[in-house]
Amino acid sequence: MRFRRNKLFASNVGLVLALVCALDAAKVNKHKPWIETTYHGIVTENDDKVLLDPPLIALDKDAPLRYAESFEVTLTEEGEICGFRIHGQNVPFEAVVLDKSSGEGIIRAKDKLDCELQKEHTFTIQAYDCGEGPDGANMKKSHKATVHIQVNDLNEYSPVFKEKSYKATVIEGKKYDSILKVEAVDADCSFQFSQICNYEIVTPDVPFTVDKDGFIKNTEKLNYDREHMYKLTVTAYDCGKNRASEDVLVKISVKPTCKPSWQGFNKRIEYEPGTGSLALFPSMHLETCDEPITSIRATVELETNHIGKGCDRDTYSEKSLHKLCGASSGATELLPAPSSSTNWTVGLPTDNGHDSDQVFEFNGTQAIKVPDGLVSTSLQEPFTISVWMRHGPGAHEKETILCNSDKTDMNRHHYSLYVHNCKLILLLRQDPSEAENYKPAEFHWKLDQVCDKEWHHYVLNVEFPTVMLFVDGATFEPFLVTEDYPLHASRIEPQVTIGACWQGGNARMAQFFHGNLAGLMIRSGKLENKKVIDCLYTCKEGLDVQLPEEVASTVKVEFNPNQSSLTVEGDDIDAFDKVMQHISYLNSRQFPTPGIRHLRISTAVKCFNEESCVTMQDAEGYVMVLQPEEPKISLSGIDHFARSAAEFESQEGVTLFPELRIVSTITREVEVDAESEVTEGADDDPTVQETVVSEEIMHNLDTCEVTVVGDELNAEHEGLEVDMEQLQQRGLEMSSSHLGVVITGVNTMANYEQVLHLIRYKNWHTEALFDRKFKLVCSELNGRYVSNDFKVEVNVIHTAGTMEHLSSAMVQPNFINPVHQASVDLSGHNLVNAHQASVVPSAATIVIVVCVSFLVFMIILGVFRIRSAHQRTMGDQENGKENEMDWDDSALTITVNPMETYEDQHSSEEEEEEEEESEEGEEEDDITSAESESSEDDEGGEQEDQQGASRQQQLEWDDSTLTY
């Protein structure tokens, strides 16, 4: 029995323990509360309740057990939410639980909200349950949800004007689109209540209106005599119908008619060459008619398009200009000034009105062929083409500037530069290659400059397949590049032409150019750099300004690239006037191009309403560049001397200009004050006299040309030589021909003097040479200023041995034959028949034999007399003469060859008998020295023109002063 009781007790205890364990297991807080992820709310300022969407409700899956306020385990149908927590800094809101069982809550403002301070608020919120047991252990929190609350505005503010009052000035008799603008603002935060929807003029019966944007304008033309000033009261309304808290006063002054303009402006401004910078407007100021100016913008333009190639630049040859700008050597000038060595441009019309600025005109019918070998057959890459061009709107046909095409058989173009439909196009066909693939062949640029009838400088830098174009220093990329196959191999020689393209298949020119070209250059093997390109385009004249320090920070000045235009901007009239007074004209050329340069000043003025309130007409004038004092370049030195034949044949030769001096002078008139003699009753004021003075100046030269007078140089036995090392050291170049030598390059007169001192004449066959004449001419600025013709005559002194050799040479048939052939006209005759007919003597043959025999006799006689006189004076010459000697006019004279006179008279008097001619020739032997010199001067022109006759002129000793 006892055992059964114990067993029942133990069973009850186990049941209780199991129930307790089950209840303990049910009390565990397993789940977190749950809320929405995002809430949007609206609250009106001055209210605290927030209307949320969706409502704030937290749910907990641990229901129906309750874990709050009781220490006993009880059963319930609902769970509980203990609270909400807001996260954020300075959040003016709080969250309150309305019902713990349902989890419902609200958000409300802690303090009064102000939309003007903050329109929107964003923060996060989190719900938490009551946890386990009476102490709330194991409390669970929900995730954080984002809350966006917008504060709605109340129309609590009225419009307020930005300014306390407004002022404006108008000119009578003018109706304005806008005189001034009034502007009010509203402090409300919303668009509806912060916008100004209307302005209104409160003052009645005034000739003004105001629009919804606040612009006031007059409804009729105002009259200064009727009213000097109008006072208007203006109010504003926001879009919530609130009126401005205070109306604003607007004062509009009426001014009598005034013409704002530049005052103190001299329309004619004379510029004296060489005086440096000249102020253009030293006394000028802006008359604004008391307008309230806020900004001024003036543009000063100097028109130089009619001067040279767009402005005044140095007129040296293009090759010299490239060298002065630091360009690399190796350039070929294709349009040089016409000369003895560059004669392919002789037939082209030139513009002679620009002070030797070499400009060539192409009228659509002219073109030139460049000599073979001047330009390589195919341009070696990289290479540069540069040219000055002026071209207007033309036909729709191609107009060729430069072309390299087949000389015969075909019409293939190897490369060309041409204009087509106002586009500049470079054609560059590649040479034959193993790979017959398409390659870039045509590069197109669409440019306004091509057809604007103005001068522009074009430079093409070609580094295949890249081509860069510079126009007036600015770079342009081709807008179109077309491709083509390389040319097929051919043995046809190419032909380079300018102004058109040679069609070898048709043997004619085609695609003629209409316009002006100058300075066409090709440089193979190297590209031109930007610094050189800018230097070539830079003008030597332009506008300049030296800003005073006190106004440098208040006025802005900008120039265009060639300084022919500048723009001045500022808001201070006094500072603006000072800047304008410091604008100057500068021409850095020593000898500028004279003429007119027109000036134009365009001005735009704005008032405080940022609109143009003053209309100013353009001010016009001109700069007159006066004619520079032209320099007179004088060449002087020894113009007549003699040297021995051995010196002509030596390695050094004979120096032609050993004591040459180059001097340049200008002549100017100066005023000299001279006091007149003071007599009783006479005026004591001094008189002004003008005196002409000559002043030596220094300047550069760019060309000196030495030409032979008479027969051309025979390269087989004579020539002119210059020390090339000395030329290169001075940056000069030399070209030679059968006419002489030409030295080119911009350098000082002193350097040219030194180089000309080194010119030597050499002759390896002086047996028949008695004299040689040369002419030297130097010039500056591409022929703008030319020196005098300095002529030098060099006589050959033959020694005894030389004369014997000459005598024997004269009787040789080999010497006579060339003279005979040169004097007989064989045109129209068969040379073979002539040779056969020479076997039978004819009348002409007899006459020729007689004439030649007589000529030989006279030559031998003259040689004998010279030799006799020479032997008598040999001792004196060995003791008192050096190798280099001048003629002594007291002992030597130059006499006319008796045969010369005979031939001259024979040509003019063909009917005289041979006996009379002989007697006349013998009488010439007795001519005195004075008569000989006079005769030589009279007949000098004819002797130089008749080359055959001049070579027969002899030197003869005047034996009237010698004793035998």
Steps between C-alpha positions, in 0.01 A plus 500: 500500500773728597684403194199590280474845662856572437463391142194729445682797651793445278271489196333833588832670559620390155186638338548836668862515401410421136234774500746749649758415234242541226398840633864610526553398140197702388632822669803535259488834284574356158394771249584865424231760446433589136427839338491640145831596337404854388252761621400832341346773708359848466484764768390860475721762660356622833341149548649194677303204363662307216281319251689180407456272205477211588394532866755415766418145624742240641423125499650217715467124428545412867127564570280381688759484789564821684821606656441821693363630836451148660725261672259210438465304181158576359339433166386793274367544148719797398873583501639833619731769355666705763625792287660666191845648486603781252858512376654819366665823604287786618180337377206724599261205520403229750314165464231396749332156547123534507418132563756246619288206405436611142838666461343823369693824535532859370776751419462858616714815504677589819510874422352746251623429145611767253493420129727795420770345717460140378251364252566129547614268778635147465582259785468130597262333748513164680238305707582282805291256706476465876745206534489207752392521858439800714843649428447483122794274436572382148321799344474478121534795254361527150699609199548873435249668270554829316258784560467799258296793631418810294411828669217678323527880467261768622487834319634686798740738322432794269718610202794730577684709239875443466578871487365778717456714187577489130638767268529527124575766240344523156552731205205703385328412175581129520269209572679224692427131501626494855621779724576304814397191691355485852524172684335369816554173688279291734643304792241220486646162422244365258493579132144624521553751778861601422444607136417857405205480265435866434638853527286811502564874470297658778557860387216598268520679167867444418631410148658175618403136530655204680470138389481183711881471490550849645619678183386862485470681169349824380173494307576822314796717407605715793566873491763661715320836501180339629652293776859462618433206732222250562446339841314170491376273781515135409367202696521122454274198561599140558300212358309469828361851449713648779603860424845637567554612854639830373466659157815625326578844356627521139656824372535544123695807385448647156805651330507727199620353170873425501724322253754285678822484300877506517630854542848633426560254216722619216390329181838537323803367681840530331765240571863584437699184409761404754339686791385190686164491672250781431201568730183503292254660744702702753214740584196285436222442754155343498197727528216298653248781549489425875370151444556263794748282317581161649716352223671613182636290217696666218666334202776685312567364149796587279430417135816379326360254246601726211864510615718225361368155584253618762729734695846651495767233503861486387513463122809285485490190289305215654818298538665782694193541720505129583864529599435809714224309682735215580373249247724210411693509176414303190191694392437561130335824394270435205379859444816710532542852373605494132877520452774368277516174696125470575335591176201265492276762668583775251177462301265522800321828578611637836341741742734797491296711737622348824856624528676195358282251685527230235143399410410310184163519330333205329197593288397151388711493185855512639718231645871432524720195480758457773845408362589133514702398801392792718259276692560132557289262291321359803489696822694330774297465815457690719466823303341844523317714244438865586332769291327836526167497313217741429202336334136595458186305419562350158363241265431143606806372318831398650756780528855375537757675716783247468512185290743222417376294205628290210696700248395283202263223394267497803311740728583348837537738794770397747414772748312827482353772717181648364178684586156356422164639620667706775684194624876464517606155380838328509544209259789271591527179296745250639785363292476142366543239770481125537175517699223625272276618781283805539682788665393854594521710185285813537470724806211750502453816712183708489610854585337840481843654450537335159233718339491823704720703261751569778863402538565192713812300579471124447753245628461125439709272720492154342622195685313227316232398572453806727454845350470810718380831354584840652299802382627830638664304780183305601487123451232316303439127463373367165127432507529236226775261392453282193713204401639372172745246362867601463613605153625238258867493420595720206809654343319819403671810635280726716433869447446745787269792420348793688163655423375201300572132445687368198313233305777293342262295290348811344812720517313793654421669829171441684329594828621861502512699823319832551651719770832610648788291628825585674774331698442146374759281673570128529724358772573130473619286787381712791177646638459866583454574870229719645741773608625553144144494361389767746806709417426487126142617559575768759444856384757774547225752575210495740334640808663511839406618849699565814257467790551749785554321830204666668251362246659166409274308737174672405516489120537192281680520162507223237679494161436295188795290372649759262428795733285681246211506745468534876203494737483700824248413773438677830247662730688811610472781246807689623716186492357412161593842360858461627538166326366639174743790523790254522408303186771552239602404147837335447686413180831328565621513139790731426335590169125442544253497215351850479128562472173510691392253769135555591396497866159410640381506863183300575356559847228323700385648832278340767320657792412360841216291357761306300351608172623741238386843603724713280535455127830627365593537139834366382783750510718496188836644407825393340872473556708656223837327485726755338744420224826386659816682403635277227858392547752555224729198483838599356770260384850641457855377462764441235321478168797460262822309554736256328655175606750268338377204302670269749273625777188422297628148442610444860312298758388814685391695194443875502291672768238713328393726788801530733407843636123492458301712742123488548341809648132586540382854559172681536432861420278701729401859553574655839390831637779729612428809712714789389482842655466773242711810517358741752444841353312796621131430470568142392310206645702316769328162437729236349426361157463130422705359214482153350827323434543172317741264674621154408521242777661160486283214625545129552261237367507154351548382144340191353658469154823589322543400136825496304448478125746500215480783248548383145550137411354243735732300722651196334505231765776313315766758572364771734275549797415691818573344837398580859619353827204276583610455860482875557156507337367225724637666813295809418188307403520602134442296187640525150373396159708525183436496128669597176402860575662523845421427862214602730549512878177492701403512865406767750812636664678820589676721249828434680468124452413546134806721463724231644355232274525714187867566582555127454352468149775396257514479124710221345591440138709206386553621141600865502692496172221682314363686804574868544216618725188385680218716637266420787203672659395479866152588626370457857145539624285492812147370562471287188599781265309783666823697545774446241857629500685666218661287228860461606705402194850362519737460206796266538781511246745219431873576487676254275870425554746450209459126501128539499505738205722268295261221567213728404675600176554142398147412598359776286647358181375151566200393291343356818449851638367640174248228439284574804490868409413412145221269611361748746481782249342306212128438506441135406129497552313356209811334349602138471822455694616204289457690181677797646797288583517359151459838340792637701736319262417749224590857600214745475478877525387475863792274584747743348354791697514300823863398441599859428323629814649233720847557365469870565374431851798270575738764370356770724506272804866407445586864458325591825669215686839607374452855623377382842794264534754768411358743755478227760869406461607859555306531828571149631773614736278764660214256535716241676626752758192717558203281429340230713287218378185704553511842329262762366529683172708813500304736280805717440694223325236273357200559282241273347469556127244379256590202288555624146316198369204594723463834334548340163215255562270767642545721199478208263154410640368856471663599170496192283560693174849633595809349339738274691788745448309780678415269790870405535610861512233581754609205713868611486405850609342352813843377613604860567205594722606676819417361839223753562339428164530128567311522830233722347449262212478208734231668709294587195514154357476310831130427467534355154804294599313337790204413280713354223672208668707407199641849469572544872724194505723652233568818695877524572721676751779713362790678665509872435859535377485876472662528845760227446852537360662240283 
